[in-house]
């Protein structure tokens, strides 16, 4: 049994970033750039008006009253070809190209008009309310470097630069194998000794939340040959294979035996963490295998701690580990102290500080507790009691 930090180091050391592929701009959302993106144009491509107002020559304004003749109007999308002469002004709308000869725009709220006469009451400075061509981005400059995670803002920026395709790191393909004779499908009626298959749905949505690709083989009975066939096929299809159940030391826990038979290299098979001690991690060629426990809270915890960072790294993300921060306890908590204990809580921010509230049972099958939680606090190995008012490291889940 190894420490949690050592387990994560082993996983990340054995995880490679996937190569790039060309995808459409919309498909690149929540993915990571695998190339530097260079601007094809100056942005803005012309001197652009930032406010509704009047374009004029700033040198013809004074501290006091200046008068100009209004010679026309420009809306966004139009272009004024005639050069502005001394004593002339053109009404201009936000986003429109500044006409030749004008070097400033005075906003409409600061002037008065009488017919075609414009009255200005202040000295207007050169460049006032004008965004110069290339001021935001110059043509040929690097806009985003390889490794950039693409949010809606980046997608909009790429669209403005004329990119309808972009090269991003491939999304990992993940195959799920859910084992257990006790499992039935969610639309079946519960009978004695049976439980519904919730782990498949929990894992599918955890993976989709990271924007990775997932395929589930569904429920595989506790039959060594069937599990072998499923794992063998999963390695042929996926970059990561995840099983749930069958990783403990019971008579029908076959996962470790199966992956050894396939030829996978088992790196570890238990971690000093609660919930979720029986975790198996192995590599097979360039593929990864995670054998997770069967209880839902343990599945959730081990996925967030060990699987999610590997998925993120494969995608090219740099934020592979969820950021931790100090959390003040609002309730007392206990632990055996024999391993790192992840306690699922509700974290609230009050007056700039984070507080953790006890939301119920921390049993490894307490899925209902999880529905009331948005985070976790960590009682490190060796700590047996943590009282209200004390500070522990915590983090949000589903990030």
N, C-alpha and C positions, 0 to 999 in steps of 0.2 A: 504494500500500500504506500503510495507516494503522496507528497504534499501537493496542494492545488496549484501553486505557482510553478512547480516543477512539471506537473502534468501539462499545463498550458504551454510552457516552453517547448516541451517535446512535440506537442501538436503543431505549433507554429513553425518549428524547425523542419517539420516534415510536410509542410503545406506550401505548394508553389502557386504563384500568381498565374492565372490562365492567360493565354495569348489573346491578341486583339482580333476583332472582326468588324467589318463595316456594317452599320445599322442605320436605319432611318432616324431622323432627329427625334421624333416622338418616341421611338423605341429606346432611345438613349437615356430617357428619364430614369433617375435613381441608379444609373450605372456610372462607371469610372472611365475617364478618357485614357486611351492607350497611345495617344500622340499629342504633341504640342499643336495648339490651334493658333494660326496666324491670321490677323485681320486682312481681309481682301480689300477693304476700303478705309478711307478716313471716316471717322464718326465724330460728329455729324459730317456728312459729305459736303456741306456748305455752311456758311455763316448762318446760324439759326437763331431766330427770335425766341426768347424765353418767356415773354409776357405780351399780353394784348396791349398795344400802344401805338406809337408813331415813330417811324424810322427817320433819322435826320443826321445832319452833320453836327457833331458836338461842338466844333469850333465856332459855330454861329449862335451858341447860347451864352447867356451872361447871368450874373447874380442879380436877378430882377426879371423884368418882362422881355421876352423875345417872341417875335411873331413870324409864323411860317405860312406859306400857302400849301394847302392840302391838294395834292395833284392826283391822288388815286388811292386804291385799297388793294391789299394783298392778303389772300387767305392761304392756309396751309395747303401745299400741293401746287400752288401757282409759282411762277417766277417772273420777276419784274426786270425787263431788259434795259429800260432807259436809266441813265445815270442820274442820281439825285443832284440837283444844282443848288447853289447857294440860295437860302431862303425858302427852300421847298421841303416838304415832309410828305410821307406816305403812311397812311393808316395800315397797320400790320397786325396779323393774328399770331397767337402762339404756335410755334412750329414752322412758320413760313420762312423762306429764304430771305435774308436781308438784302435789299436792292443795292446795286452798285452805287458807290459814292457815299452811302450812309455808313456811319461808324458807331451809332448808338441808337437805342430805343428808349423812349420815355414812356412809362406806363400810363394807361388811359386815365387812371384815377388822379394823376398829378397835373392834368392840363384842363384847359377849357377850349371850346370851339364855338365860333360864330360863323355859320355858313361854311365857306371853304378856308376860313382863317383858323390857325392853331396858335394858342397862347401858352407859352411855357414860362414858368416862374422861377427857374433855378438854372444853375450852371450844370449841364449834363456832361458826365465824364465819358471819355472814349471807351468803347466796349461795354457800356451800360446795357444790361439785359440781352447780351449777345453771347451765344456759345460759338466760338470760332471753329471753323472746319478742322477736324482732326484733334480738337481739344480733348475729347473723351478718349479716343483711340486713334493712333496713327496707322496708316496702311503699312503692312509688313511687320508690325509689332506682334509679340506673343500675347495673346489674350488670356488663354488658359494653358497651363502646363499639363503634361501627362500626369495622371494620378488625381486629377480634379474630379470630385464627386458632383454629378450633375443634378441640380435642383431646378425648380421651375424658373428661377431667375437666370440660371445659366442657359437653359433651353431657349428662353426669350432672347438672350444675348446672341446666341449662335444663329437664331433665325434672322436677327437684324444684320448679321454679317453674311447672310446668304447661304448658310450651310444647311442643306437638306439631308445630308448623310454625314456620319462621323464615325471614327474608329474607337470602339470601346472594348474593354476586356470582356471576354465571354462570361456568361452567367454559368455557374456550376450546375450540373445536372445531379440531382439528389434522388436516390431511390430508397423508399421506406419498406421495411419488413416488420410486421407486427406479429409477434408470436404469442401463443397461449391457447390451450384447450378451453380455458374458462371464458374466452371472448365470444361474443355474438355481435352481429351487425346492429346498428343503432335503431333499425326499424323492426327489430325482433322483440318479442315479449320476454322479459326476464323470467327464467326458471331457476330452480334450486341449484346453486353453485356457479351460476353464470353471471357475467357482468357485460355491459355494453362496451364496445370498442371506442373509447374516447381518445386514446393516445394518438391514433391515426389522424384524427381531426385537429388535435392540439399541435402535432408536429407539422402537418401540412400548412396550417396557418402561421406557425412560427417561421417556417421557411419562406412562405409567400410574403410575410412582413419584411423580409430581407431582400425581396425582389429576386430570389433565386428560382430555378426550375425544379419542380418536384413531381415525382411519380410514385404512387403507392402500389405495392403488390397485395395490399390488404392483409387479412388475417391468414397466417400460416400456422397450422397445427403443430403441436410439440412432437414432431416426427423428424428424426435426424436427417433422413434422406430428403424429405421435402424442404427442410431448412437449407440443406446443402445446395440443392438445385436452385432455390430462390436466391441465395447469396451469390452463387456462381453467375447466374443471369444478371443480377444487380451490378456486379463488378463489370460485366460486359457493357452495360448501358450507362452507368453513372460515373461521375467523378467522386462522389461521396455516397457511401452506403450506410444507412442508419437502421439499426434494429431496436426494437423495444421489447424488453422481457427476455428471459432465458440467459442472463449473464451472471446469475448468482451461482450457488453451489448445490442446488437441488438435483434430484434424480432426473429431471426433465429439462434441465438447463443445458442446452447443447451448443450455444453460440460459439464459445471459445474452442470447443472441439472441432466444430465445422470450419471455422476460419483457419485453424491450424492445418486441417486436412487440405484445404484449398491452396495453402502455401503462403498465407499472409504472415507478416512479421508483427507479432504482438509486442507492443511497446510497454503497455501496462494494463492491469485488469482490475485495479481498485484504487480509489483516491480518498484521501482523508478529508472528506466533505460530507456534510449533512444538509439536506437529504441527497442521496445519490451515491453512496460509497461504491457499489458494484458497477463501475464504468470500464468498458474495454475499449482501448484504442489500438488500431493496427493499420499497417500499410500493406498494399498489394500492388506492386509495380508503382505506377504514379497515382494510384487511387487511395482514398482514405476510408477506414471503417470505424464507426462508432457503435458500440453495443451499450445501449442505455438501459436503465432499470425499467421495471414494469409499472410502478406506481406513478400517477400523474404529476404530483408535485416534484418528485424526484426526476421525472422526465424533463419537466420544465426547467428545473434548476441546472441539471447537467447540460442540457442543450444551450442555455444562455451562457454558461461558464466556459464550455469547451467546444461545442459545435459551431455556434454563431461566429466566434472569432475566426475559425478556419474558413467558413463560408465567405466572410467579409474579406479575408486575405486573398482567397482565390479570385474574388471579383476585382481586386486591385485597390480596395479601400485601405486607408491608413488608420482610420479610427476603429481598429479591430477589437479593442477592449473597451467596454462601457466605462465611462468616467465615473469615479467614486468621489464622494464629497462628505463632509462631516454632518452627522444627523444626531439631534438631541432626542433621547428616549423620553416618551411620555408615559411609558409603562415599564414594569419590571420584566426581565426575561432571564431564563435559565438555560444552561447547556451542560452536557456531561464534560465538556472540555477536552475530549479526546480527539477532536478534529474541528476544522472550520465549520461553523454552523451558520447557514444562511436562513435568516428569519424573515418571512414574508410579512410585510407591514403596509400600512397606508401612510405615505409621506405627504405632509402639508407644509407649505411655506408661510411663515408668519413673521412679520417685522424683519424680513431679510434673512431669517434662519429657517432651517429645515427641522421638522419634528416627525418622529415615527410613532405610530399608534398600533397597538396589538389588535389584530383582526380575527384571532381565534386559533384553532388547532394548527400545529405545525407538523402533524403526521404526514408521512410521505404520500398518503393517498387523499389528503385533504384538498381536493380540487375546489370545493366551495369557498374555502378560505382565500384561495388565489383570486377568485372573482371579485373580492372586495379589496384587493391590494394593487398598488401601483409601483411598489418598490421592495427593496430588500435591505436589511442591515446585517452586518457580518460580525458575529462573535468569533474571534480568532481562536485557534487551538490554544488550550490552557486557561481560557476564561470560562468560569462556571456560572457567574452571576453578573448581570448588568442591570443597574437600578435606574429608575426614572431620574432624569437630569444628567445622566452620564452621556458621553458622546461616543458613537461608533461610526465607522465608515459605512456609507450606504450608496445605493444607486437605484435608478429607475429601471423598470423592466420594459420589454417590448420596444427598445430603442435601437 
